[in-house]
Amino acid sequence: MKVKKMQSPNTGIKCVVNTCYYYMDGDHCTAERIEVQPRNASNSEQTDCATFIKNQ
């Protein structure tokens, strides 16, 4: 899911995945918005960020 990459961090989101296109030093996310899936997850291990794009 490609979304706009902001120039500054999305202050409400912490991300430690430094291989993501939207990652910013300091464990920040620069995605304008994120999508977490799947709908019927019952714990955090069953979820993932559908916004993730591998950094080239």
HTML snippet that shows the backbone in 3Dmol.js (N, CA, C, O; Angstrom):
<script src="https://3Dmol.org/build/3Dmol-min.js"></script>
<div id="view" style="width:600px;height:400px;position:relative"></div>
<script>
const pdb = `
ATOM      1  N   MET A   1       0.852  -1.176   0.000  1.00  0.00           N
ATOM      2  CA  MET A   1       0.000   0.000   0.000  1.00  0.00           C
ATOM      3  C   MET A   1       0.897   1.239   0.000  1.00  0.00           C
ATOM      4  O   MET A   1       1.496   1.560   1.027  1.00  0.00           O
ATOM      5  N   LYS A   2       0.998   1.922  -1.102  1.00  0.00           N
ATOM      6  CA  LYS A   2       1.859   3.106  -1.219  1.00  0.00           C
ATOM      7  C   LYS A   2       1.070   4.336  -0.774  1.00  0.00           C
ATOM      8  O   LYS A   2      -0.031   4.591  -1.263  1.00  0.00           O
ATOM      9  N   VAL A   3       1.640   5.088   0.153  1.00  0.00           N
ATOM     10  CA  VAL A   3       1.048   6.335   0.618  1.00  0.00           C
ATOM     11  C   VAL A   3       2.104   7.428   0.532  1.00  0.00           C
ATOM     12  O   VAL A   3       3.279   7.148   0.292  1.00  0.00           O
ATOM     13  N   LYS A   4       1.690   8.660   0.725  1.00  0.00           N
ATOM     14  CA  LYS A   4       2.606   9.795   0.654  1.00  0.00           C
ATOM     15  C   LYS A   4       3.649   9.713   1.771  1.00  0.00           C
ATOM     16  O   LYS A   4       3.315   9.437   2.923  1.00  0.00           O
ATOM     17  N   LYS A   5       4.914   9.955   1.419  1.00  0.00           N
ATOM     18  CA  LYS A   5       6.000  10.017   2.403  1.00  0.00           C
ATOM     19  C   LYS A   5       6.169  11.468   2.826  1.00  0.00           C
ATOM     20  O   LYS A   5       6.417  12.339   1.992  1.00  0.00           O
ATOM     21  N   MET A   6       6.035  11.724   4.108  1.00  0.00           N
ATOM     22  CA  MET A   6       6.143  13.081   4.635  1.00  0.00           C
ATOM     23  C   MET A   6       7.610  13.438   4.878  1.00  0.00           C
ATOM     24  O   MET A   6       8.455  12.549   4.986  1.00  0.00           O
ATOM     25  N   GLN A   7       7.908  14.705   4.964  1.00  0.00           N
ATOM     26  CA  GLN A   7       9.269  15.176   5.227  1.00  0.00           C
ATOM     27  C   GLN A   7       9.623  15.105   6.707  1.00  0.00           C
ATOM     28  O   GLN A   7      10.799  15.102   7.072  1.00  0.00           O
ATOM     29  N   SER A   8       8.605  15.048   7.552  1.00  0.00           N
ATOM     30  CA  SER A   8       8.823  14.958   8.995  1.00  0.00           C
ATOM     31  C   SER A   8       8.071  13.744   9.526  1.00  0.00           C
ATOM     32  O   SER A   8       7.173  13.235   8.855  1.00  0.00           O
ATOM     33  N   PRO A   9       8.422  13.275  10.717  1.00  0.00           N
ATOM     34  CA  PRO A   9       7.792  12.058  11.231  1.00  0.00           C
ATOM     35  C   PRO A   9       6.325  12.240  11.575  1.00  0.00           C
ATOM     36  O   PRO A   9       5.886  13.328  11.945  1.00  0.00           O
ATOM     37  N   ASN A  10       5.581  11.157  11.447  1.00  0.00           N
ATOM     38  CA  ASN A  10       4.203  11.099  11.916  1.00  0.00           C
ATOM     39  C   ASN A  10       4.310  10.867  13.420  1.00  0.00           C
ATOM     40  O   ASN A  10       4.609   9.754  13.854  1.00  0.00           O
ATOM     41  N   THR A  11       4.073  11.887  14.207  1.00  0.00           N
ATOM     42  CA  THR A  11       4.394  11.853  15.634  1.00  0.00           C
ATOM     43  C   THR A  11       3.609  10.816  16.427  1.00  0.00           C
ATOM     44  O   THR A  11       4.024  10.459  17.529  1.00  0.00           O
ATOM     45  N   GLY A  12       2.515  10.330  15.917  1.00  0.00           N
ATOM     46  CA  GLY A  12       1.724   9.340  16.632  1.00  0.00           C
ATOM     47  C   GLY A  12       2.156   7.907  16.392  1.00  0.00           C
ATOM     48  O   GLY A  12       1.554   6.983  16.940  1.00  0.00           O
ATOM     49  N   ILE A  13       3.201   7.702  15.574  1.00  0.00           N
ATOM     50  CA  ILE A  13       3.611   6.347  15.204  1.00  0.00           C
ATOM     51  C   ILE A  13       5.088   6.143  15.538  1.00  0.00           C
ATOM     52  O   ILE A  13       5.937   6.936  15.133  1.00  0.00           O
ATOM     53  N   LYS A  14       5.386   5.076  16.276  1.00  0.00           N
ATOM     54  CA  LYS A  14       6.771   4.662  16.513  1.00  0.00           C
ATOM     55  C   LYS A  14       7.021   3.438  15.649  1.00  0.00           C
ATOM     56  O   LYS A  14       6.202   2.519  15.628  1.00  0.00           O
ATOM     57  N   CYS A  15       8.136   3.414  14.938  1.00  0.00           N
ATOM     58  CA  CYS A  15       8.483   2.275  14.096  1.00  0.00           C
ATOM     59  C   CYS A  15       9.972   1.985  14.229  1.00  0.00           C
ATOM     60  O   CYS A  15      10.799   2.891  14.132  1.00  0.00           O
ATOM     61  N   VAL A  16      10.309   0.720  14.451  1.00  0.00           N
ATOM     62  CA  VAL A  16      11.715   0.325  14.583  1.00  0.00           C
ATOM     63  C   VAL A  16      12.204  -0.480  13.380  1.00  0.00           C
ATOM     64  O   VAL A  16      13.324  -0.992  13.395  1.00  0.00           O
ATOM     65  N   VAL A  17      11.383  -0.596  12.346  1.00  0.00           N
ATOM     66  CA  VAL A  17      11.718  -1.398  11.160  1.00  0.00           C
ATOM     67  C   VAL A  17      12.557  -0.549  10.210  1.00  0.00           C
ATOM     68  O   VAL A  17      12.023   0.141   9.341  1.00  0.00           O
ATOM     69  N   ASN A  18      13.880  -0.608  10.387  1.00  0.00           N
ATOM     70  CA  ASN A  18      14.766   0.271   9.617  1.00  0.00           C
ATOM     71  C   ASN A  18      14.939  -0.150   8.162  1.00  0.00           C
ATOM     72  O   ASN A  18      15.686   0.497   7.427  1.00  0.00           O
ATOM     73  N   THR A  19      14.280  -1.205   7.730  1.00  0.00           N
ATOM     74  CA  THR A  19      14.317  -1.618   6.325  1.00  0.00           C
ATOM     75  C   THR A  19      13.099  -1.111   5.556  1.00  0.00           C
ATOM     76  O   THR A  19      12.923  -1.442   4.384  1.00  0.00           O
ATOM     77  N   CYS A  20      12.263  -0.313   6.206  1.00  0.00           N
ATOM     78  CA  CYS A  20      11.049   0.213   5.566  1.00  0.00           C
ATOM     79  C   CYS A  20      11.337   1.550   4.880  1.00  0.00           C
ATOM     80  O   CYS A  20      12.103   2.369   5.386  1.00  0.00           O
ATOM     81  N   TYR A  21      10.719   1.751   3.737  1.00  0.00           N
ATOM     82  CA  TYR A  21      10.821   3.002   2.967  1.00  0.00           C
ATOM     83  C   TYR A  21      10.435   4.216   3.816  1.00  0.00           C
ATOM     84  O   TYR A  21      11.002   5.293   3.632  1.00  0.00           O
ATOM     85  N   TYR A  22       9.497   4.065   4.725  1.00  0.00           N
ATOM     86  CA  TYR A  22       8.974   5.168   5.527  1.00  0.00           C
ATOM     87  C   TYR A  22       9.731   5.388   6.839  1.00  0.00           C
ATOM     88  O   TYR A  22       9.400   6.303   7.592  1.00  0.00           O
ATOM     89  N   TYR A  23      10.734   4.568   7.119  1.00  0.00           N
ATOM     90  CA  TYR A  23      11.481   4.677   8.377  1.00  0.00           C
ATOM     91  C   TYR A  23      12.341   5.936   8.388  1.00  0.00           C
ATOM     92  O   TYR A  23      12.941   6.307   7.379  1.00  0.00           O
ATOM     93  N   MET A  24      12.388   6.592   9.561  1.00  0.00           N
ATOM     94  CA  MET A  24      13.260   7.752   9.760  1.00  0.00           C
ATOM     95  C   MET A  24      14.070   7.515  11.034  1.00  0.00           C
ATOM     96  O   MET A  24      13.543   6.997  12.018  1.00  0.00           O
ATOM     97  N   ASP A  25      15.355   7.896  11.016  1.00  0.00           N
ATOM     98  CA  ASP A  25      16.211   7.736  12.198  1.00  0.00           C
ATOM     99  C   ASP A  25      15.496   8.213  13.458  1.00  0.00           C
ATOM    100  O   ASP A  25      14.771   9.208  13.441  1.00  0.00           O
ATOM    101  N   GLY A  26      15.713   7.491  14.538  1.00  0.00           N
ATOM    102  CA  GLY A  26      15.056   7.813  15.801  1.00  0.00           C
ATOM    103  C   GLY A  26      13.797   6.990  16.008  1.00  0.00           C
ATOM    104  O   GLY A  26      13.005   7.269  16.908  1.00  0.00           O
ATOM    105  N   ASP A  27      13.612   5.968  15.167  1.00  0.00           N
ATOM    106  CA  ASP A  27      12.441   5.078  15.223  1.00  0.00           C
ATOM    107  C   ASP A  27      11.132   5.808  14.936  1.00  0.00           C
ATOM    108  O   ASP A  27      10.144   5.658  15.655  1.00  0.00           O
ATOM    109  N   HIS A  28      11.152   6.600  13.871  1.00  0.00           N
ATOM    110  CA  HIS A  28       9.967   7.337  13.436  1.00  0.00           C
ATOM    111  C   HIS A  28       9.440   6.773  12.122  1.00  0.00           C
ATOM    112  O   HIS A  28      10.167   6.121  11.372  1.00  0.00           O
ATOM    113  N   CYS A  29       8.167   7.034  11.859  1.00  0.00           N
ATOM    114  CA  CYS A  29       7.516   6.656  10.607  1.00  0.00           C
ATOM    115  C   CYS A  29       7.140   7.929   9.865  1.00  0.00           C
ATOM    116  O   CYS A  29       6.588   8.853  10.461  1.00  0.00           O
ATOM    117  N   THR A  30       7.437   7.985   8.565  1.00  0.00           N
ATOM    118  CA  THR A  30       7.101   9.169   7.775  1.00  0.00           C
ATOM    119  C   THR A  30       5.928   8.929   6.834  1.00  0.00           C
ATOM    120  O   THR A  30       5.645   9.762   5.972  1.00  0.00           O
ATOM    121  N   ALA A  31       5.241   7.795   6.991  1.00  0.00           N
ATOM    122  CA  ALA A  31       4.051   7.543   6.177  1.00  0.00           C
ATOM    123  C   ALA A  31       2.936   8.488   6.616  1.00  0.00           C
ATOM    124  O   ALA A  31       2.722   8.695   7.810  1.00  0.00           O
ATOM    125  N   GLU A  32       2.237   9.052   5.650  1.00  0.00           N
ATOM    126  CA  GLU A  32       1.132   9.954   5.959  1.00  0.00           C
ATOM    127  C   GLU A  32       0.057   9.242   6.784  1.00  0.00           C
ATOM    128  O   GLU A  32      -0.580   9.842   7.649  1.00  0.00           O
ATOM    129  N   ARG A  33      -0.130   7.957   6.500  1.00  0.00           N
ATOM    130  CA  ARG A  33      -1.069   7.132   7.258  1.00  0.00           C
ATOM    131  C   ARG A  33      -0.597   5.692   7.135  1.00  0.00           C
ATOM    132  O   ARG A  33       0.154   5.361   6.218  1.00  0.00           O
ATOM    133  N   ILE A  34      -1.030   4.836   8.048  1.00  0.00           N
ATOM    134  CA  ILE A  34      -0.664   3.421   7.984  1.00  0.00           C
ATOM    135  C   ILE A  34      -1.922   2.566   8.021  1.00  0.00           C
ATOM    136  O   ILE A  34      -2.988   3.006   8.450  1.00  0.00           O
ATOM    137  N   GLU A  35      -1.765   1.336   7.559  1.00  0.00           N
ATOM    138  CA  GLU A  35      -2.848   0.356   7.640  1.00  0.00           C
ATOM    139  C   GLU A  35      -2.297  -0.876   8.339  1.00  0.00           C
ATOM    140  O   GLU A  35      -1.286  -1.441   7.923  1.00  0.00           O
ATOM    141  N   VAL A  36      -2.975  -1.287   9.410  1.00  0.00           N
ATOM    142  CA  VAL A  36      -2.583  -2.479  10.160  1.00  0.00           C
ATOM    143  C   VAL A  36      -3.612  -3.561   9.876  1.00  0.00           C
ATOM    144  O   VAL A  36      -4.816  -3.314   9.940  1.00  0.00           O
ATOM    145  N   GLN A  37      -3.133  -4.766   9.561  1.00  0.00           N
ATOM    146  CA  GLN A  37      -4.005  -5.889   9.203  1.00  0.00           C
ATOM    147  C   GLN A  37      -3.617  -7.111  10.023  1.00  0.00           C
ATOM    148  O   GLN A  37      -2.561  -7.105  10.656  1.00  0.00           O
ATOM    149  N   PRO A  38      -4.430  -8.149  10.032  1.00  0.00           N
ATOM    150  CA  PRO A  38      -5.742  -8.361   9.431  1.00  0.00           C
ATOM    151  C   PRO A  38      -6.873  -7.935  10.372  1.00  0.00           C
ATOM    152  O   PRO A  38      -6.658  -7.655  11.552  1.00  0.00           O
ATOM    153  N   ARG A  39      -8.046  -7.897   9.826  1.00  0.00           N
ATOM    154  CA  ARG A  39      -9.228  -7.436  10.544  1.00  0.00           C
ATOM    155  C   ARG A  39      -9.512  -8.242  11.812  1.00  0.00           C
ATOM    156  O   ARG A  39      -9.823  -7.646  12.844  1.00  0.00           O
ATOM    157  N   ASN A  40      -9.420  -9.531  11.776  1.00  0.00           N
ATOM    158  CA  ASN A  40      -9.843 -10.368  12.905  1.00  0.00           C
ATOM    159  C   ASN A  40      -8.695 -10.856  13.784  1.00  0.00           C
ATOM    160  O   ASN A  40      -8.806 -11.919  14.393  1.00  0.00           O
ATOM    161  N   ALA A  41      -7.616 -10.120  13.864  1.00  0.00           N
ATOM    162  CA  ALA A  41      -6.484 -10.514  14.716  1.00  0.00           C
ATOM    163  C   ALA A  41      -6.922 -10.548  16.175  1.00  0.00           C
ATOM    164  O   ALA A  41      -7.764  -9.760  16.605  1.00  0.00           O
ATOM    165  N   SER A  42      -6.333 -11.476  16.928  1.00  0.00           N
ATOM    166  CA  SER A  42      -6.695 -11.562  18.347  1.00  0.00           C
ATOM    167  C   SER A  42      -5.524 -11.230  19.270  1.00  0.00           C
ATOM    168  O   SER A  42      -5.690 -11.201  20.489  1.00  0.00           O
ATOM    169  N   ASN A  43      -4.334 -10.976  18.698  1.00  0.00           N
ATOM    170  CA  ASN A  43      -3.198 -10.517  19.503  1.00  0.00           C
ATOM    171  C   ASN A  43      -2.193  -9.807  18.590  1.00  0.00           C
ATOM    172  O   ASN A  43      -2.311  -9.864  17.366  1.00  0.00           O
ATOM    173  N   SER A  44      -1.219  -9.149  19.186  1.00  0.00           N
ATOM    174  CA  SER A  44      -0.285  -8.338  18.396  1.00  0.00           C
ATOM    175  C   SER A  44       0.581  -9.168  17.452  1.00  0.00           C
ATOM    176  O   SER A  44       1.007  -8.668  16.411  1.00  0.00           O
ATOM    177  N   GLU A  45       0.847 -10.420  17.797  1.00  0.00           N
ATOM    178  CA  GLU A  45       1.649 -11.280  16.925  1.00  0.00           C
ATOM    179  C   GLU A  45       0.945 -11.587  15.603  1.00  0.00           C
ATOM    180  O   GLU A  45       1.596 -11.950  14.623  1.00  0.00           O
ATOM    181  N   GLN A  46      -0.356 -11.446  15.572  1.00  0.00           N
ATOM    182  CA  GLN A  46      -1.123 -11.735  14.357  1.00  0.00           C
ATOM    183  C   GLN A  46      -1.301 -10.506  13.468  1.00  0.00           C
ATOM    184  O   GLN A  46      -1.972 -10.591  12.439  1.00  0.00           O
ATOM    185  N   THR A  47      -0.730  -9.393  13.831  1.00  0.00           N
ATOM    186  CA  THR A  47      -0.908  -8.163  13.060  1.00  0.00           C
ATOM    187  C   THR A  47       0.362  -7.794  12.302  1.00  0.00           C
ATOM    188  O   THR A  47       1.460  -8.221  12.657  1.00  0.00           O
ATOM    189  N   ASP A  48       0.193  -6.996  11.253  1.00  0.00           N
ATOM    190  CA  ASP A  48       1.351  -6.425  10.573  1.00  0.00           C
ATOM    191  C   ASP A  48       0.969  -5.115   9.904  1.00  0.00           C
ATOM    192  O   ASP A  48      -0.210  -4.811   9.726  1.00  0.00           O
ATOM    193  N   CYS A  49       1.976  -4.354   9.542  1.00  0.00           N
ATOM    194  CA  CYS A  49       1.772  -3.060   8.904  1.00  0.00           C
ATOM    195  C   CYS A  49       1.694  -3.276   7.394  1.00  0.00           C
ATOM    196  O   CYS A  49       2.696  -3.590   6.752  1.00  0.00           O
ATOM    197  N   ALA A  50       0.514  -3.109   6.840  1.00  0.00           N
ATOM    198  CA  ALA A  50       0.323  -3.298   5.406  1.00  0.00           C
ATOM    199  C   ALA A  50       0.930  -2.148   4.605  1.00  0.00           C
ATOM    200  O   ALA A  50       1.016  -2.231   3.380  1.00  0.00           O
ATOM    201  N   THR A  51       1.344  -1.094   5.268  1.00  0.00           N
ATOM    202  CA  THR A  51       1.961   0.052   4.611  1.00  0.00           C
ATOM    203  C   THR A  51       3.436  -0.202   4.307  1.00  0.00           C
ATOM    204  O   THR A  51       4.021   0.502   3.484  1.00  0.00           O
ATOM    205  N   PHE A  52       4.043  -1.185   4.951  1.00  0.00           N
ATOM    206  CA  PHE A  52       5.465  -1.493   4.785  1.00  0.00           C
ATOM    207  C   PHE A  52       5.835  -1.688   3.317  1.00  0.00           C
ATOM    208  O   PHE A  52       5.187  -2.439   2.589  1.00  0.00           O
ATOM    209  N   ILE A  53       6.887  -0.996   2.907  1.00  0.00           N
ATOM    210  CA  ILE A  53       7.512  -1.186   1.595  1.00  0.00           C
ATOM    211  C   ILE A  53       9.006  -1.317   1.861  1.00  0.00           C
ATOM    212  O   ILE A  53       9.595  -0.463   2.524  1.00  0.00           O
ATOM    213  N   LYS A  54       9.616  -2.364   1.357  1.00  0.00           N
ATOM    214  CA  LYS A  54      11.052  -2.578   1.582  1.00  0.00           C
ATOM    215  C   LYS A  54      11.849  -1.444   0.954  1.00  0.00           C
ATOM    216  O   LYS A  54      11.654  -1.103  -0.213  1.00  0.00           O
ATOM    217  N   ASN A  55      12.742  -0.869   1.738  1.00  0.00           N
ATOM    218  CA  ASN A  55      13.593   0.217   1.268  1.00  0.00           C
ATOM    219  C   ASN A  55      14.593  -0.325   0.252  1.00  0.00           C
ATOM    220  O   ASN A  55      15.232  -1.349   0.493  1.00  0.00           O
ATOM    221  N   GLN A  56      14.726   0.348  -0.865  1.00  0.00           N
ATOM    222  CA  GLN A  56      15.639  -0.100  -1.926  1.00  0.00           C
ATOM    223  C   GLN A  56      17.024   0.341  -1.635  1.00  0.00           C
ATOM    224  O   GLN A  56      17.937   0.061  -2.412  1.00  0.00           O
TER     225      GLN A  56
END
`;
const viewer = $3Dmol.createViewer("view");
viewer.addModel(pdb, "pdb");
viewer.setStyle({}, {cartoon: {color: "spectrum"}});
viewer.zoomTo();
viewer.render();
</script>
